[in-house]
Amino acid sequence: MSFRVDAIYLNTIHRSVGVVMSEITFHKPDYIDTSSLLRKALQLLGLWLRNYRTRKQLKSISADGLKDVGISVAQAREESAKHFWQ
């Protein structure tokens, strides 16, 4: 699925970041592929979910279990304290 991008909108974006349209040398597409955007968004959500789950599991591993996999308690605490998007 794709849709056309309004040229006026693109001009506004380029002016807001201080780029003059005549300075742009690359070819700008006249459509945005929404299926690839959706795929990337779903991949990012999957990564965030994996981060959340693995960090939650890391909190529940005993000190002996952490030692078995070669992670110190301090490293486990540091990693599990991170937010899911980090």
Beta strands, then each sheet from edge to edge (+ up, - down):
strand 1: 2-4
strand 2: 31-33
sheet 1: 1+ 2-
end
